[in-house]
Amino acid sequence: FISWRLALDKAINLHGEDFIYDTDEQRVYVIGEYLALFIQVADRHTYERLEDGDRATFINGLAGKLADHMQDNCEDLFGVSDYRKSFIGLLNSRSQDYAECGYSQETGPSYRMWRCFGHNVQKMMGEDHHENKWVIDQAMEIDGPEVVEKLIKALDDLFA
């Protein structure tokens, strides 16, 4: 639930920073991008804390709960369909993208990971509006690090 709220808050924040969503679908896609990043951060942050099997169980459970949130919220917005499947597809696709990116327990996501995340958010927002050209900077440099810091704190509290 914490991950969902953090992603939703940042998607709303983008609108508050004068970035433009044309549709609710775009907003949901941006939330999905945040959640995909969170899965990667959670997996890497727990790497040294959990045995491989336990970590896989934790990450799969987290992904499943996030997919449930996505399903419920999308049904409320768009009607009945299998949103879970496309969200899991997004997680799998982003997992491949982020596999090439570094992560440090001390500093968190590498610049390359932030760049990949920012690019994905920008792609979801579209470039039809001039303002959205700069969303990559907002996601990489301001919103992303702020929200990942909160996620890491929640993970540390969970495993304390």
Backbone as a ProteinNet text record, in pm:
[ID]
protein_1_A
[PRIMARY]
FISWRLALDKAINLHGEDFIYDTDEQRVYVIGEYLALFIQVADRHTYERLEDGDRATFINGLAGKLADHMQDNCEDLFGVSDYRKSFIGLLNSRSQDYAECGYSQETGPSYRMWRCFGHNVQKMMGEDHHENKWVIDQAMEIDGPEVVEKLIKALDDLFA
[TERTIARY]
82.2	0	86.8	195.7	285.9	339.6	379.5	432.3	327.1	205	97.2	75.6	68.5	44.7	157.9	280.9	394.9	388.7	359.2	350.6	235.2	121.5	4.8	35.1	96.1	129	221.9	319.5	412.1	346	254.6	181	95	34.7	-45.5	46	162.6	257.4	300.4	317.6	357	255	128.2	23.5	34.3	63.2	79.3	199	295.1	413.7	394.4	269.7	229	267.2	293	305.8	164.9	144.7	8.5	-18.5	-124.9	-179.5	-297	-301.3	-417	-527.7	-489.2	-587.9	-556	-656	-632.6	-538.9	-541.1	-451.5	-305.8	-273.6	-135.8	-96.4	-185.7	-156.9	-132.7	-215.1	-199.8	-68	-30.9	96.6	214.3	205.4	312.6	320.3	206.2	204.8	273.4	243.3	306.8	457.5	505.8	650.5	714.6	649	699.9	703.6	596.2	588.8	694.9	720.9	825.1	962.6	986.8	1111.3	1117	1005.4	1002.1	1034.4	983.6	1013.2	1163.6	1227.1	1372.3	1447.7	1406.7	1473.2	1454.1	1332.8	1306.5	1390.1	1398.9	1477.1	1624.6	1676.3	1818.7	1849.1	1757	1779.6	1775.1	1698.2	1688.6	1788	1868.2	1962.2	2050.9	2104.7	2196	2123.2	1994.5	1919.3	1847.4	1811.2	1731.2	1803	1782	1830.5	1757.1	1817.1	1759.4	1614	1582.3	1445.5	1348.5	1391	1306.4	1287.4	1393.8	1384.3	1290.2	1299.2	1209.3	1064.2	1040.9	905.3	855.3	941.6	904.1	872.9	960.7	942.5	820.9	803.1	684.4	556.2	560.8	444.3	414.5	519.5	503.7	446.7	501.4	452.4	305.8	271.6	132.8	37.8	77.2	-7.8	-20.9	89.2	82.1	-6	0.9	-85.9	-232.7	-259.9	-397.2	-445.5	-358.8	-394.4	-420.5	-334.8	-351.5	-484.4	-513.5	-637.8	-758.7	-761.2	-875.3	-893.7	-785.9	-796	-832.7	-777.6	-811.4	-956.3	-1004.4	-1146	-1236	-1200	-1278.9	-1279	-1166.3	-1153.9	-1205.6	-1173.5	-1193.1	-1290.2	-1336.3	-1426.7	-1352.8	-1428.7	-1375.7	-1287.5	-1168	-1073.3	-958.8	-865	-750.4	-632.3	-632.2	-524.7	-402.4	-426.1	-319.1	-214.7	-261	-171.5	-78.8	-134.1	-48.8	47.1	4.5	94.2	210.4	181.8	288.5	382.6	326.4	409	501.4	449.4	532.4	645.1	611.9	715.3	824.1	785.3	884	970.5	908.3	982.7	1081.5	1034.8	1122.5	1232.1	1202.7	1304.7	1423	1394.3	1500.7	1576.2	1503.3	1567.5	1658.7	1608	1683.1	1796.3	1793.5	1899.4	2036.2	2037.1	2162.4	2210	2131.9	2160	2212.6	2301.6	2360.9	2275	2306.9	2241.6	2341.6	2347.1	2437.4	2357.1	2393.2	2325	2345.2	2456.8	2487.1	2417.1	2414.3	2362.5	2233.3	2190	2065.9	2085	1982.9	1988.7	2102.8	2163.1	2268.2	2205.6	2291.5	2242.4	2174.6	2229.5	2170	2029.3	2009.2	1876	1780.1	1825.9	1741	1706.5	1804	1781.8	1678.7	1691.2	1595.5	1455.3	1444.9	1316.8	1259	1338.9	1292.7	1247.7	1323	1286.7	1151.6	1130.1	1003.2	886.3	905.1	799	770.4	875.5	856.5	781.7	816.9	750.8	601.6	568.3	427.9	350.5	418.4	353.1	333	418	409.8	473.9	503.3	566.7	475.2	344.7	249.4	243.9	279.6	278.6	423.2	457.3	594.1	640.1	550.3	585.3	638.6	586.2	623.9	766.2	828	965.6	1059.2	1024.1	1111.8	1072.9	973.6	929.5	1039.6	1127.8	1238.1	1324.8	1350.6	1430.6	1358.4	1229.6	1149.6	1150.9	1133.5	1129	1264.7	1371.3	1505.6	1568	1547.8	1624.5	1548.9	1416.5	1340.5	1247.6	1145.1	1042.6	1095.2	1171.2	1222	1306.4	1411.5	1493.7	1416.3	1324.2	1244.8	1161.2	1096	1006.1	1084	1196.5	1277.1	1333.8	1369.6	1415.8	1306.9	1182.9	1071.3	1049	1061.5	1045.6	1153.9	1277.7	1387.2	1365.1	1316.6	1285.9	1178.7	1075.3	969.2	1025.2	1113.5	1175.5	1262.8	1341.6	1424.8	1339.7	1228.6	1137.4	1076.2	1044	983.9	1080.2	1206.9	1304.3	1381.7	1342	1412	1379.5
-119.3	0	125.9	121.9	237.3	268.1	164.7	184.9	247.7	197.8	252.7	400.5	433.2	572.7	664	617.2	698.6	725.7	622.7	639	730.6	713.5	798.2	943.9	966.4	1103.4	1170.9	1098.2	1158.3	1180	1092	1114.5	1239.8	1259.4	1380.3	1502.5	1487.4	1598.3	1648.5	1558.1	1601.9	1699.2	1669.6	1761.1	1895.4	1889	2010.8	2093.9	2029.1	2099.2	2144.6	2144	2192.2	2100.9	1974	1877.5	1832.9	1793	1774.7	1628.8	1576.7	1446	1472.4	1403.7	1414.5	1319.5	1208.7	1107.3	1048.2	984.2	909.9	792.4	737.9	627.5	669.4	789.3	837.8	842.9	891.3	899.8	759.3	664	526.7	467.6	497.9	448.8	506.3	632	693.2	625.6	599.5	525.5	390.8	323.8	195.8	206.8	315.6	335.9	351.2	426.2	438.2	302.3	226.2	96	0.2	6.2	-78.3	-42	86.5	130.1	80.2	90.2	47.6	-100.6	-182.5	-325.8	-347.8	-275.4	-288.6	-243.3	-130.4	-79.3	-176.7	-226.3	-320.8	-447.4	-497.5	-618.2	-595.6	-485.7	-459.6	-418.7	-348.4	-304.5	-422	-523.9	-639.8	-750.4	-728.7	-830.2	-885.9	-800	-844.2	-885.7	-857.5	-887.5	-1021.8	-1064.1	-1185.6	-1289.3	-1413.6	-1522.8	-1514.7	-1569.5	-1559.6	-1605.6	-1718.7	-1770.3	-1678.4	-1627.8	-1536.4	-1404.2	-1357	-1232.2	-1248.6	-1359.3	-1385.7	-1390.8	-1456.6	-1462.9	-1322.7	-1242.4	-1106	-1021.3	-1023.7	-940.6	-986.9	-1117.3	-1167.4	-1131.6	-1138.1	-1098	-949.4	-867.8	-724.2	-693.7	-756.8	-736.2	-778.5	-888.6	-935.2	-837.6	-784	-685.5	-557.1	-514.1	-394.3	-419.6	-539.6	-574.8	-573.7	-616.9	-611.6	-467.6	-379.7	-236.8	-179.3	-214.1	-165	-215	-342	-399.3	-326.6	-311.4	-247.4	-103.4	-28.9	112	129.7	47.5	57.2	16.9	-83.7	-120.7	-4.9	64.6	181.2	290	309.8	416.5	378.1	255.9	220.1	106	40.9	-71.9	-204.8	-311.2	-445.1	-488.2	-534	-588.7	-650.8	-714.2	-774.4	-678.8	-582.3	-483.8	-543.4	-644.4	-711.3	-766.8	-831.8	-895.2	-793	-679.2	-578.9	-515.1	-501.6	-446.5	-542.1	-670.4	-768.8	-767.8	-750.9	-738.7	-618.5	-506.1	-387	-415.5	-478.7	-510.1	-597.7	-696.8	-785.5	-711.1	-625	-546.9	-452.5	-383	-288.7	-361.3	-480.7	-559.4	-585	-612.2	-630.9	-500	-389.7	-259.1	-223.4	-240.4	-201.3	-298.2	-418	-515.8	-462.6	-372.4	-314.7	-196.3	-159.4	-39.4	-77.4	5.7	-18.7	30	-22.5	17.3	-4.3	91.6	82.2	93.1	12.8	21.2	159.2	222.2	352.6	467.5	462.2	576.7	548.6	422.8	389.3	372.3	406.6	388	468.3	407.6	475.7	582.3	667.7	768.8	701.3	592	520.3	470.6	422.2	377.1	495.9	608.1	727.7	773.7	768.1	811.6	721.4	593.3	497.8	525.7	545.4	576.6	706.6	811.2	940.7	933.6	860.7	843.4	771.9	669.1	595.5	683.8	766.2	858.3	957.5	1012.7	1108.3	1044.1	921	849.8	831.2	800.7	782.5	914.6	1022.3	1153.3	1206.5	1164.8	1212.4	1349.4	1385	1514.2	1605.1	1577.3	1662.3	1802.4	1811.7	1940.8	1981	2102.3	2151.9	2132.5	2153.9	2143.4	2004.7	1902.1	1764.5	1729.2	1813.9	1789.3	1780.5	1850.7	1858.7	1760.4	1676.1	1584.1	1484.9	1454.8	1363.5	1418.2	1549	1610.8	1605.5	1634.1	1629.2	1488.4	1388.2	1249.6	1201.8	1234	1186.9	1257.9	1386.9	1467.2	1510.2	1513.7	1564.2	1457.3	1421.6	1330.4	1190.1	1135.5	999.4	981.3	1060.7	1043.8	1064.7	1160.4	1185.2	1063	1006.4	895.2	766.1	746.5	628.1	633.9	750.8	765.8	720.6	757.3	714.7	564.2	509.6	365.7	290.1	336.5	270.2	277	389.1	398.7	297.7	284.3	187.3	44.2	15.6	-117.2	-140.3	-39.9	-54.2	-75.9	-3.8	-22.1	-161.6	-211.7	-343.6	-453.3	-436.8	-539.7	-510.5	-407.9	-372.9	-471.8
0	0	0	74.7	80.2	-59.3	-131.7	-267	-356.7	-349	-432.4	-400.3	-271.9	-231.5	-276.6	-263.5	-305.9	-456	-534.3	-679.8	-718.5	-655.2	-683.2	-648.5	-534.3	-493.4	-594.3	-646	-742.3	-877.7	-916.4	-1041.5	-1029.9	-914.9	-889.9	-885.6	-823.9	-813.8	-951.4	-1046	-1180.4	-1237.3	-1216.6	-1263.8	-1190.7	-1060.7	-982.2	-1023.9	-1087.7	-1138.2	-1282.9	-1327.8	-1460.7	-1576.3	-1547.8	-1655.7	-1691.7	-1815	-1865.1	-1899.7	-1839.3	-1876.3	-1969.9	-2081.3	-2170.3	-2128.7	-2064	-2027.9	-1890.7	-1832.8	-1708.9	-1733	-1854.9	-1887.2	-1871.8	-1915.1	-1899.8	-1752.3	-1670.6	-1526.4	-1469.7	-1508.9	-1461.7	-1512.4	-1636.7	-1689.5	-1611.3	-1573.1	-1493.3	-1356.6	-1296.1	-1169.4	-1188.7	-1299	-1328.8	-1340.3	-1398.9	-1409.7	-1271.8	-1184.7	-1048.3	-980.1	-994.7	-929.9	-983.7	-1113.3	-1171.8	-1114.3	-1096.7	-1033.6	-889.8	-818.7	-678.3	-663.6	-755.1	-749.5	-761.2	-852.7	-871.3	-747.3	-691.6	-571.9	-455.7	-437.9	-329	-345.8	-467.9	-492.8	-460.6	-506.9	-485.4	-341.9	-280.4	-142.7	-44.6	-78.6	11.2	-25.9	-127.8	-176.8	-65.5	17.3	122.4	250.6	259.1	380.9	376.9	257.9	244.5	160	193.8	109	-24.2	-129.3	-263.6	-268.6	-209.3	-211.4	-138.1	-21.9	54.8	-19.5	-82.9	-158.9	-277.1	-346	-458.7	-410.9	-298.1	-242.1	-207.7	-145.6	-108.3	-231.2	-331	-450.4	-529.6	-544.6	-614.5	-540.6	-408.2	-328.1	-342.4	-339.9	-357.9	-495.9	-597.7	-734.6	-745.5	-682.5	-685.5	-618.7	-505	-435.4	-516.9	-578.3	-662.3	-784.7	-839.3	-952	-908.7	-785.8	-733.6	-722.9	-670.6	-661.7	-800.6	-895.8	-1032.1	-1089.1	-1070.7	-1120.8	-1061.6	-930.4	-864	-909.6	-915.4	-952.8	-1100	-1185.3	-1328	-1353.3	-1282.8	-1297.6	-1257.4	-1150.1	-1107.3	-1213.8	-1278.9	-1378.3	-1517	-1560	-1700.4	-1725.5	-1620.4	-1638.4	-1628.4	-1637.5	-1617.6	-1736.3	-1703.4	-1800.4	-1720.5	-1789.4	-1721.6	-1723.6	-1633.1	-1622.7	-1555.5	-1474.7	-1401.4	-1499.2	-1604.6	-1701.9	-1767.8	-1809.2	-1873.8	-1773.9	-1649	-1547.6	-1520.7	-1508.5	-1488.4	-1610.1	-1728.6	-1848.7	-1840.7	-1791.1	-1772.3	-1673.4	-1561.4	-1462.3	-1522.8	-1600	-1661.7	-1763.3	-1842.6	-1940.7	-1872.6	-1770.7	-1700.8	-1624.2	-1578.4	-1510.1	-1603.5	-1729	-1828	-1851	-1861.6	-1882	-1765	-1643.2	-1524.9	-1491.5	-1548.3	-1521.5	-1562.5	-1659	-1708.2	-1623.4	-1523.5	-1443.7	-1306.3	-1255.4	-1124.7	-1009.1	-891.7	-767.5	-655.4	-565.1	-451.3	-322.4	-223.9	-94.6	-31.8	-60.7	-1.3	-73.9	-205.1	-281.9	-357.3	-361.8	-430.1	-579.8	-657.4	-802.9	-866.5	-968	-1043	-1133.4	-1186.4	-1280.6	-1398.8	-1444.7	-1558.6	-1526	-1403	-1362.7	-1358.2	-1301.9	-1298.9	-1440	-1527.8	-1666.4	-1735.5	-1714.6	-1771.7	-1717.6	-1587.7	-1525.4	-1581.6	-1583.9	-1634	-1778.2	-1858.7	-1999.8	-2012	-1931	-1935.4	-1893.9	-1792.6	-1751.2	-1863.2	-1921.6	-2030.9	-2146.9	-2179.6	-2288.4	-2257.1	-2133.5	-2094.9	-2097.2	-2061.6	-2060.2	-2201.1	-2292	-2428.9	-2443.5	-2565.2	-2591.3	-2672.1	-2668.3	-2739.1	-2679.2	-2552.2	-2482.7	-2453.9	-2486.4	-2467.1	-2322.2	-2227.5	-2085.6	-2050.7	-2116.5	-2083.1	-2125.3	-2204.6	-2247	-2126.3	-2019.9	-1902.9	-1792.5	-1815.2	-1710.7	-1674	-1768.4	-1738.7	-1625.6	-1627.8	-1521.5	-1387.8	-1388.3	-1266	-1206.8	-1292.1	-1244.8	-1194.3	-1268	-1233.7	-1114.3	-1108.4	-1014.4	-889.4	-897	-782.8	-727.1	-804.6	-754.1	-728.4	-823.1	-807.9	-682.7	-665.8	-545.4	-415.3	-415.8	-294.4	-258.2	-356.3	-329.3	-301.9	-366.6	-340	-198.2	-152.9	-14.6	83.1	56.2	141.3	131.9	13	-5.2	72.6	62.9	134.1	284.5	333.2	476.6	515.5	432.7	461.1	460.2	364.4	359.5	483.3	521.4	641.1	765.2	776.3	890.2	888.9	770.3	757.9	806.5	774.8	808.7	936.7	1009.2	1134.4	1245.3
[MASK]
++++++++++++++++++++++++++++++++++++++++++++++++++++++++++++++++++++++++++++++++++++++++++++++++++++++++++++++++++++++++++++++++++++++++++++++++++++++++++++++++

